[in-house]
Amino acid sequence: MLKHTASRAILPLFALLPLGCTTHTPPPRSTAPVIVHLVSRHQTITIHATPTGPVYSVKDNSGAVIVAAATLDQLRRDHPAIYNEINSAIATAISARAAMDSRE
């Protein structure tokens, strides 16, 4: 009788075994073309070109994703430190024209 009761207690554990053996599949990589990678001491920022405009992804040095496919407005709102780093690196037509004018 004891063996029969023990097997009933173990049987549900075998039913849960496949749940513990599943593998984690990483999210699909972006198919949007990469515009540029900005590599700093602490992180890498990747800017992708999409039909709706550029999106920004950020990974730390260990490869952990901090931000995935965010717009500049989303970065400004949710990650101001990253936004400030990107914003200072973005060249605009006005700043490019000013740089050219100052060289003359």
C-alpha distances in whole Angstrom, upper triangle without the diagonal:
4,6,5,6,9,10,11,13,15,16,18,20,21,22,25,26,29,30,30,32,35,38,41,44,47,50,52,55,58,61,64,66,67,70,69,67,68,67,67,66,63,62,63,64,64,66,66,68,67,69,68,70,68,65,64,61,60,58,58,58,55,54,53,54,56,57,57,60,61,65,68,67,64,64,67,65,61,62,66,66,65,68,70,70,70,73,75,74,75,79,80,84,85,84,85,89,89,89,91,94,93,94,97
4,5,5,6,9,10,11,13,14,17,18,19,21,23,24,27,28,28,30,33,36,39,42,45,47,50,53,56,59,62,64,64,68,67,65,66,64,64,63,60,59,60,61,62,64,63,66,65,67,67,68,66,63,61,58,57,55,55,55,52,52,50,51,53,55,55,58,59,63,65,65,61,62,65,62,59,60,63,63,63,65,68,67,67,70,72,72,73,76,78,81,83,82,83,86,87,86,88,91,91,91,95
4,6,5,6,9,10,11,12,15,16,17,19,21,21,24,26,26,27,30,34,37,40,43,45,48,51,54,57,60,62,62,66,65,63,64,62,63,61,58,57,58,60,60,62,62,64,63,65,65,66,64,61,60,56,56,53,53,54,50,50,48,50,52,54,53,56,58,61,64,64,60,61,63,61,58,59,62,62,61,64,67,66,66,69,71,70,71,75,77,80,82,80,81,85,85,84,87,90,89,90,93
4,6,5,6,9,10,11,14,15,16,17,20,21,24,25,26,27,30,33,36,39,42,45,47,50,53,56,59,61,62,65,65,62,64,62,63,62,59,58,58,60,59,62,61,63,62,64,64,65,64,60,59,56,56,53,53,54,50,50,48,50,51,53,52,55,57,60,63,63,59,60,63,61,57,58,62,62,61,63,66,66,66,69,71,70,71,74,76,79,81,80,81,84,85,84,86,89,89,90,93
4,5,5,6,9,10,12,14,15,17,19,20,23,24,24,26,29,33,35,38,41,43,46,49,52,55,58,60,61,64,63,61,62,61,61,60,57,56,57,58,58,60,59,62,61,62,62,63,62,58,57,54,54,52,52,52,49,49,47,48,50,51,51,53,55,59,61,61,57,58,61,58,55,56,60,60,59,61,64,64,64,67,69,68,69,73,74,77,79,78,79,82,83,82,85,87,87,88,91
4,5,5,6,9,11,12,13,15,17,17,21,22,22,24,27,30,33,36,39,41,44,47,50,53,56,58,58,61,61,58,59,58,58,57,54,53,54,55,56,58,57,60,59,61,61,61,60,56,55,52,51,49,49,49,46,46,44,45,47,49,49,51,53,57,59,59,55,56,59,56,53,54,57,57,57,59,62,61,61,64,66,66,67,70,72,75,77,76,77,80,81,80,82,85,85,85,89
4,5,5,6,9,10,11,13,15,15,19,20,20,22,25,28,31,34,37,40,42,45,48,51,54,56,57,60,59,57,58,57,58,57,53,52,53,54,54,56,56,58,57,59,59,60,59,55,54,51,50,48,48,49,45,45,43,44,46,48,47,50,52,56,58,58,55,55,58,56,53,53,57,57,56,58,61,61,61,64,66,65,66,69,71,74,76,75,76,79,80,79,81,84,84,84,88
4,6,5,7,10,11,12,14,15,18,19,20,22,24,28,31,34,37,39,41,45,48,50,53,56,56,59,59,57,58,57,57,57,53,52,53,54,54,56,55,57,56,58,57,59,57,54,53,50,50,48,48,49,45,45,43,44,46,47,46,49,51,54,57,57,53,54,57,54,51,52,56,56,55,57,60,60,60,63,65,64,65,68,70,73,75,74,75,78,79,78,81,83,83,84,87
4,6,7,8,10,11,12,14,17,18,18,20,23,27,29,32,35,37,40,43,46,49,51,54,54,57,57,55,56,55,55,54,50,50,50,51,52,54,53,56,54,56,56,57,56,52,51,48,47,45,45,46,43,42,40,41,43,45,44,47,49,52,55,55,51,51,54,52,49,50,53,53,52,55,58,57,57,60,62,62,63,66,68,71,73,72,73,76,77,76,78,81,81,81,85
4,6,5,7,9,10,11,15,16,16,17,20,24,26,29,33,35,38,41,44,46,49,52,52,55,55,52,54,52,53,52,48,47,48,49,49,52,51,54,52,54,54,55,54,50,49,46,45,43,43,44,40,40,38,39,41,43,42,45,47,51,53,53,50,50,53,51,48,48,52,52,51,53,56,56,56,58,61,60,61,64,66,69,71,70,71,74,75,74,76,79,79,79,83
4,5,5,7,9,10,13,15,15,17,19,23,26,29,32,34,36,40,43,45,48,51,51,54,54,52,53,52,53,52,49,48,48,49,49,51,50,52,51,53,53,54,53,49,49,45,45,43,44,44,41,40,38,39,41,43,42,45,46,50,53,53,49,50,53,51,47,48,52,52,51,53,56,56,55,58,61,60,60,64,65,69,70,70,70,74,74,74,76,79,79,79,82
4,5,5,7,9,12,12,13,16,18,21,24,26,30,32,34,38,40,43,46,48,49,52,52,50,51,50,51,50,47,45,46,47,47,48,48,50,48,50,50,51,50,47,46,43,43,41,41,42,39,38,36,37,39,40,39,42,43,47,50,50,46,47,50,47,44,45,49,49,48,50,53,53,53,55,58,57,58,61,63,66,68,67,67,71,72,71,73,76,76,77,80
4,5,5,6,10,10,11,13,15,19,21,24,28,30,33,36,39,41,44,47,47,50,50,47,49,47,48,47,44,43,43,44,44,46,46,48,47,49,49,50,49,45,44,41,40,38,38,39,36,35,33,34,36,38,37,40,42,45,48,48,44,45,48,46,43,43,47,47,46,48,51,51,50,53,56,55,56,59,61,64,66,65,66,69,70,69,71,74,74,74,78
4,5,5,8,10,10,12,14,18,21,23,27,29,32,35,38,40,43,46,46,49,49,47,48,47,48,47,44,43,43,44,44,46,45,48,46,49,49,50,48,45,44,41,41,38,39,39,36,35,33,35,37,38,37,40,42,46,48,49,45,46,49,47,44,44,48,48,47,49,52,51,51,54,56,55,56,59,61,64,66,65,65,69,70,69,71,74,74,74,78
4,6,7,8,10,12,13,17,20,22,26,28,30,33,36,38,41,44,45,48,48,46,48,47,48,47,44,42,43,43,43,45,44,46,44,46,46,48,46,43,42,39,39,38,38,39,36,35,33,34,36,37,36,38,40,44,47,47,43,44,47,45,42,43,47,47,46,48,51,50,50,52,55,54,54,58,59,62,64,63,64,67,68,68,70,73,73,73,76
4,6,5,7,9,11,15,17,20,23,25,28,31,34,36,39,42,42,45,45,43,44,44,44,44,40,39,39,40,40,42,41,43,42,44,44,45,44,40,39,36,36,34,35,36,32,31,30,30,32,34,33,35,37,41,44,44,40,41,44,42,39,40,43,44,42,44,47,47,46,49,52,51,51,55,56,59,61,60,61,64,65,65,67,70,70,70,73
4,5,5,7,9,13,16,19,22,24,27,30,33,35,38,41,41,44,44,42,43,42,43,42,39,38,38,39,39,41,40,43,42,44,44,45,43,40,39,36,36,33,34,35,31,30,29,30,32,33,33,35,37,41,44,44,41,41,44,43,39,40,44,43,42,44,47,46,46,49,51,50,51,54,56,59,61,60,60,64,65,64,66,69,69,69,73
4,5,5,7,10,13,16,19,21,24,27,30,32,35,38,38,42,42,40,41,40,42,41,38,36,36,37,37,39,38,40,39,41,41,42,41,37,37,34,34,32,32,33,30,28,27,28,30,32,30,33,35,39,42,42,39,39,42,41,38,38,42,42,40,43,46,45,44,47,49,48,49,52,53,56,59,58,58,62,63,62,64,67,67,67,70
4,6,6,9,11,14,17,19,22,25,28,31,34,36,37,40,40,38,39,38,39,39,36,34,34,35,35,37,36,38,37,39,39,40,38,35,34,31,31,29,30,31,28,27,25,25,28,29,28,30,32,36,39,39,36,36,39,38,34,35,39,39,37,40,43,42,41,44,47,46,46,49,51,54,56,55,56,59,60,59,62,64,64,65,68
4,6,9,11,14,17,20,23,26,29,31,34,37,36,40,39,37,38,37,38,37,34,33,33,34,34,36,36,38,38,40,40,41,39,35,34,31,30,28,28,29,26,25,23,24,27,28,27,30,33,36,39,39,36,36,39,38,34,35,38,38,37,39,42,41,41,44,46,45,46,49,51,54,56,55,55,59,60,59,61,64,64,64,67
4,6,10,13,16,19,21,24,27,30,33,35,35,38,38,36,37,36,37,37,34,32,32,34,33,35,35,37,37,39,39,40,38,35,34,30,30,28,28,29,25,24,23,24,27,28,27,30,33,36,39,40,36,36,40,39,35,35,39,39,37,39,42,41,40,44,46,44,45,48,50,53,56,54,55,58,59,58,60,63,63,63,67
4,7,9,13,15,18,21,24,26,29,32,32,35,35,33,35,34,35,35,32,30,30,31,30,32,31,34,33,35,36,36,35,32,31,27,27,25,26,27,24,22,21,22,24,26,24,27,29,33,36,37,33,33,37,36,32,33,37,36,34,37,40,38,38,41,43,42,42,46,47,50,53,52,52,55,56,55,57,60,60,61,64
4,6,10,13,15,18,21,23,26,29,29,32,32,30,31,31,32,32,29,27,27,28,27,29,28,31,30,33,34,34,32,29,28,24,24,22,23,24,20,19,18,19,22,23,22,24,27,31,33,35,31,31,35,34,31,31,34,34,32,34,37,36,35,38,40,39,39,42,44,47,50,48,49,52,53,52,54,57,57,57,60
4,6,9,12,15,18,21,23,26,26,29,29,27,28,27,29,29,26,24,23,24,24,26,25,28,27,30,30,31,29,25,24,21,21,19,20,21,18,16,15,15,18,19,18,21,23,27,30,31,27,27,31,30,27,27,31,30,28,30,33,32,31,34,37,35,36,39,41,44,46,45,45,49,50,49,51,54,54,54,57
4,7,9,11,15,17,20,22,23,26,26,24,26,26,28,28,26,23,22,23,21,23,22,25,24,27,27,28,26,23,22,19,20,18,20,21,18,15,15,15,18,18,16,19,22,25,28,29,26,26,30,30,26,26,30,30,27,29,32,31,30,33,35,33,34,37,39,41,44,43,43,46,48,47,48,51,52,52,55
4,6,8,12,15,17,19,19,23,22,21,23,22,24,25,22,20,18,19,18,20,19,22,21,24,25,25,23,19,18,15,16,14,16,18,15,12,12,11,15,15,13,15,18,22,24,26,23,23,27,26,23,23,27,27,24,26,29,27,26,29,31,30,30,33,35,38,40,39,39,43,44,43,45,48,48,48,51
4,6,9,12,14,17,17,21,21,20,22,22,24,25,23,20,18,18,16,18,16,19,18,21,21,21,20,16,16,13,15,14,17,19,17,14,12,11,14,13,10,12,15,19,22,23,20,21,24,24,21,22,25,25,22,24,27,26,24,27,30,28,28,31,32,35,38,37,37,40,42,41,43,46,46,46,49
4,6,9,12,14,15,19,19,19,21,22,25,26,24,21,18,18,15,16,14,17,16,18,19,20,18,16,16,13,16,15,18,20,19,15,15,13,16,15,11,12,16,19,22,24,21,21,25,25,23,23,26,27,23,24,28,26,24,27,30,28,27,30,31,34,37,36,36,39,41,40,41,44,45,45,48
4,6,9,11,11,15,16,15,18,19,22,24,22,18,16,15,12,13,11,14,14,17,18,18,16,13,13,11,13,13,17,18,17,14,14,12,15,14,10,11,14,17,20,22,20,20,24,24,22,22,25,25,21,22,26,24,22,25,27,25,24,27,28,31,34,33,32,36,37,36,38,41,42,42,45
4,5,8,9,12,14,14,17,18,21,24,22,18,15,14,11,11,8,10,10,13,14,14,12,10,11,10,13,14,18,19,19,15,16,13,15,13,10,9,12,14,17,20,18,18,22,23,21,21,23,24,20,21,24,22,20,22,25,22,22,24,25,28,30,30,30,33,35,34,35,38,39,39,42
4,6,9,12,14,15,19,20,24,26,25,21,18,16,13,12,9,10,9,12,14,14,13,12,13,13,16,17,21,22,22,19,19,17,19,17,13,11,15,16,19,22,21,21,24,25,24,24,26,27,23,23,26,25,22,24,26,24,23,24,25,27,31,30,30,33,35,34,35,38,39,39,42
4,6,9,12,13,17,19,22,25,24,20,17,15,11,9,6,6,6,9,11,11,9,9,11,12,15,17,21,22,23,19,20,17,19,16,13,10,13,14,16,19,18,19,22,23,23,22,24,25,21,21,24,22,19,21,23,21,19,21,22,24,27,27,26,29,31,31,31,34,36,36,38
4,6,9,11,15,17,21,24,24,20,16,14,10,9,6,6,8,10,13,11,10,10,12,13,16,17,21,22,23,20,21,18,20,17,15,12,15,15,17,20,20,20,23,25,24,23,25,25,21,21,23,22,18,20,22,19,18,19,20,22,25,25,24,27,29,28,29,32,33,33,35
4,6,8,11,14,17,20,20,17,13,11,7,6,4,6,9,13,14,12,9,10,10,11,13,15,18,19,20,17,19,16,18,16,13,12,14,14,16,19,19,18,21,23,22,21,22,22,18,18,21,18,15,18,19,16,15,17,18,21,24,23,22,25,27,26,27,30,31,31,33
4,7,10,13,16,20,20,17,13,11,8,5,5,6,10,13,14,11,8,10,10,12,14,16,19,20,22,19,21,18,19,17,15,13,14,14,14,18,19,17,20,23,22,21,21,21,17,17,19,17,13,15,17,13,12,13,15,17,20,19,18,21,23,22,23,26,27,27,30
4,6,10,13,16,17,14,10,8,6,6,7,9,13,16,17,14,11,11,10,11,12,14,16,17,20,17,19,17,17,16,15,14,15,15,15,19,19,17,19,22,22,19,20,19,16,16,17,14,11,14,15,11,11,13,15,18,20,19,18,21,23,21,23,26,26,26,29
4,6,10,13,13,10,7,6,4,6,9,12,15,19,19,16,13,12,10,10,10,11,13,13,16,14,16,14,15,14,14,13,15,16,15,19,19,16,19,22,21,18,19,17,14,15,16,13,11,14,15,11,12,14,17,20,23,21,20,24,25,23,25,28,28,28,31
4,7,10,11,8,6,5,6,8,12,15,18,21,21,18,14,13,10,10,9,11,12,12,16,14,16,15,14,14,15,15,15,16,15,18,18,15,17,20,19,16,17,15,11,13,13,10,8,12,12,9,11,13,16,20,21,19,19,23,23,21,23,26,26,26,29
4,7,8,6,4,6,9,11,15,18,21,24,24,21,17,16,13,12,10,10,10,10,13,12,14,14,14,15,16,17,17,19,18,21,20,17,19,22,20,17,18,15,12,14,15,11,11,14,14,11,14,16,20,23,25,22,22,26,26,24,26,29,28,28,32
4,6,5,6,8,11,14,17,21,24,27,26,23,20,18,15,14,11,11,9,9,13,13,15,15,14,15,17,19,19,20,18,21,21,17,19,21,20,16,16,13,11,14,13,10,11,14,13,11,15,17,21,24,25,22,23,26,26,24,27,29,28,28,32
4,6,8,11,14,17,21,24,27,30,30,27,23,21,18,16,13,12,9,8,12,13,15,16,15,17,19,21,21,23,21,24,23,19,21,23,21,17,18,14,13,16,15,12,14,17,16,15,18,21,24,28,28,25,26,30,29,27,30,32,31,31,34
4,7,10,14,17,20,23,26,29,28,26,22,20,16,14,10,9,6,6,9,11,11,12,11,14,16,19,19,21,20,22,21,17,19,21,18,15,16,12,11,14,15,12,14,17,16,16,19,22,25,29,29,27,27,31,31,29,32,34,33,33,37
4,7,10,13,16,20,22,26,25,22,19,16,12,10,7,6,4,5,9,9,9,10,9,11,13,15,16,18,17,20,18,15,17,19,17,13,15,12,10,13,14,11,12,15,15,14,17,20,23,27,28,25,26,30,30,28,31,33,32,33,36
4,6,10,13,17,19,23,22,20,16,14,10,8,6,5,6,7,10,9,10,10,10,11,12,13,14,16,16,19,18,15,17,19,17,14,16,14,10,13,14,11,11,15,15,13,15,18,21,25,26,24,24,28,28,27,29,32,31,31,35
4,7,10,13,16,19,19,16,12,10,7,6,4,7,9,11,13,11,12,10,10,9,10,11,11,12,12,15,15,12,14,17,15,13,14,12,9,10,12,10,8,12,13,11,12,16,18,22,23,21,22,25,26,25,27,30,30,30,33
4,6,10,13,16,16,14,10,8,6,5,6,8,11,13,15,12,13,11,12,10,9,9,11,12,12,16,15,13,16,18,17,15,17,16,12,13,15,13,10,13,15,12,13,16,18,21,23,22,22,25,26,25,27,30,30,30,34
4,7,10,13,13,10,6,6,5,7,9,12,15,17,19,16,17,14,14,11,10,8,10,10,10,14,14,12,15,18,17,15,17,16,13,12,15,13,10,12,14,12,11,13,15,18,21,20,19,23,24,23,25,28,29,29,32
4,6,10,11,8,5,5,6,8,11,14,17,19,21,17,18,15,16,13,11,8,10,10,12,15,15,14,17,19,19,18,19,20,16,15,18,17,13,15,18,15,14,16,17,19,22,22,21,25,26,26,27,30,31,31,34
4,7,8,6,5,7,9,12,15,18,21,23,25,21,22,19,19,16,14,10,12,11,13,16,16,16,19,21,21,20,21,22,19,17,20,19,15,17,19,17,14,16,16,18,21,21,21,23,26,25,26,29,30,31,33
4,5,5,6,7,10,13,16,19,23,25,26,23,23,19,20,16,13,10,11,10,13,15,15,16,19,20,21,21,22,23,20,19,22,21,18,19,22,20,17,19,18,20,23,24,23,26,28,28,29,32,33,34,36
4,6,8,10,14,16,20,23,26,29,30,26,26,23,23,19,17,13,14,12,15,16,17,19,21,22,23,23,25,26,23,21,24,24,20,21,24,22,19,20,19,21,24,25,24,26,29,29,30,32,34,35,37
4,7,9,13,15,19,22,26,28,30,26,26,22,22,18,16,12,12,10,12,13,14,16,18,19,20,21,22,24,21,19,22,22,19,19,22,21,18,19,18,20,22,23,24,26,28,29,30,32,33,35,36
4,7,10,13,17,20,24,26,28,25,24,21,20,17,15,11,11,8,10,12,13,14,16,17,18,19,20,21,18,16,19,19,15,15,19,17,14,15,15,16,19,20,20,22,25,25,26,28,30,31,33
4,7,10,13,17,20,22,24,21,21,18,17,14,12,9,9,7,8,11,12,12,14,16,17,16,17,18,15,13,16,16,12,13,16,14,12,14,14,16,19,19,19,22,24,24,25,28,29,30,32
4,7,10,14,17,20,21,18,18,14,14,10,8,5,5,5,7,10,10,10,13,14,14,14,15,16,13,12,15,15,12,13,16,15,13,16,16,19,22,21,22,25,26,26,28,30,31,32,35
4,7,10,13,16,18,15,15,11,11,7,7,5,5,6,7,10,10,8,11,13,13,11,13,14,10,10,13,12,9,12,14,13,12,15,17,20,22,21,22,25,26,26,28,30,31,32,35
4,7,10,13,14,12,11,8,8,5,4,5,7,9,10,13,11,10,13,15,13,12,14,14,10,11,14,13,11,14,16,15,15,18,20,23,25,24,25,28,29,28,31,33,33,34,37
4,7,10,11,9,9,6,5,5,7,9,9,12,12,15,13,10,14,15,13,11,13,12,8,11,13,11,11,14,16,15,16,19,21,25,26,25,26,29,30,29,31,34,33,34,37
4,7,8,5,5,4,5,7,9,11,13,15,16,18,16,14,17,18,15,13,16,14,11,14,16,14,14,17,18,17,19,22,25,28,30,28,28,32,32,31,34,36,36,36,40
4,5,5,6,7,7,10,12,15,16,18,18,21,18,16,18,20,17,14,16,14,11,15,16,14,15,18,19,18,20,24,26,30,31,29,30,33,33,32,35,37,36,37,40
4,5,7,10,11,13,15,18,19,22,22,24,22,19,22,23,20,17,19,16,14,18,19,16,17,21,21,19,22,25,28,32,33,30,31,35,35,33,35,38,37,37,41
4,6,9,11,14,15,19,20,23,24,26,23,21,24,25,21,19,21,19,17,20,22,19,20,24,24,23,25,28,31,35,36,34,34,38,38,36,39,42,41,41,44
4,6,9,11,12,15,17,20,21,24,21,19,22,23,20,18,20,19,16,19,21,19,19,22,23,22,23,27,29,33,35,33,33,37,37,35,38,41,40,40,44
4,6,9,11,14,16,19,20,22,19,17,20,21,17,16,19,17,15,18,20,18,19,22,23,22,24,27,30,33,35,33,34,37,38,36,39,42,41,42,45
4,6,7,10,12,15,17,19,16,14,17,18,15,13,16,16,13,16,18,17,16,20,22,21,22,25,27,31,32,31,32,35,36,35,37,40,39,40,43
4,7,10,10,14,15,16,13,11,14,14,11,9,13,12,10,13,15,14,14,17,19,19,20,24,26,29,31,29,30,34,34,33,36,38,38,39,42
4,7,7,10,11,13,10,8,12,12,10,9,12,12,9,11,14,14,13,16,18,18,18,22,23,27,28,27,28,31,32,31,34,36,36,37,41
4,6,9,12,13,11,10,14,14,12,12,15,15,12,13,17,16,15,17,20,19,19,22,24,27,29,28,29,32,33,32,34,37,37,38,41
4,7,10,12,10,10,13,14,13,13,15,17,13,13,17,16,14,16,19,18,17,20,21,24,26,26,26,29,31,30,32,35,36,36,39
4,7,8,6,6,10,10,10,10,12,14,11,11,14,15,12,14,17,17,16,19,20,23,24,24,25,28,29,29,31,34,34,35,38
4,5,5,6,9,10,10,11,12,14,12,10,13,14,11,12,16,15,14,17,17,20,21,21,23,25,26,27,29,31,32,33,36
4,5,5,6,9,10,10,10,12,10,7,10,11,9,9,12,13,11,14,14,17,18,18,20,23,23,24,26,28,28,30,33
4,5,5,6,9,10,10,13,12,9,12,14,12,11,15,16,14,17,16,19,20,20,22,25,25,26,28,30,30,32,35
4,5,5,6,8,9,12,11,9,12,14,12,13,16,17,16,19,19,22,23,23,25,28,28,29,31,33,33,35,38
4,5,5,5,6,9,7,5,9,10,9,10,13,14,14,17,18,22,22,21,23,26,26,27,29,31,31,33,36
4,6,6,5,8,8,5,8,10,10,9,12,14,14,17,17,21,21,20,23,25,25,26,29,30,30,32,35
4,6,6,10,10,9,11,14,13,13,16,18,18,21,21,24,24,24,26,29,28,29,32,33,33,36,38
4,6,9,9,9,12,14,14,14,17,19,19,22,23,26,27,26,28,31,31,31,34,36,35,37,40
4,6,6,6,9,10,11,12,14,16,16,20,21,25,25,24,26,29,29,29,32,34,33,35,38
4,5,5,6,9,10,10,12,14,15,18,20,23,23,22,24,27,26,26,30,31,30,32,35
4,5,5,6,9,10,11,13,15,18,20,24,23,22,24,27,26,26,29,31,30,31,35
4,5,5,6,8,10,11,12,16,18,22,22,21,22,26,25,25,28,30,29,30,34
4,5,5,6,8,10,10,14,15,19,19,18,20,23,23,23,26,27,27,29,32
4,5,5,6,9,10,13,15,19,18,16,19,22,21,21,24,25,25,27,30
4,6,5,7,9,12,15,19,19,16,18,22,21,20,23,25,24,26,29
4,5,5,6,10,12,16,17,15,16,20,20,19,22,24,24,25,28
4,5,5,9,10,14,14,12,14,17,17,17,20,22,21,23,26
4,6,8,10,14,14,11,13,16,15,15,18,20,19,21,24
4,6,10,13,14,11,12,16,15,14,17,19,19,20,23
4,6,10,11,9,10,14,14,14,16,18,19,20,23
4,7,8,6,7,10,11,10,12,15,15,17,19
4,5,5,6,9,10,11,12,14,15,17,19
4,6,5,6,9,10,11,12,14,16,17
4,5,5,6,9,10,10,12,15,16
4,5,5,6,9,10,11,13,15
4,5,5,6,9,10,11,13
4,5,5,6,9,10,11
4,5,5,6,9,10
4,5,5,7,9
4,5,5,7
4,5,6
4,6
4
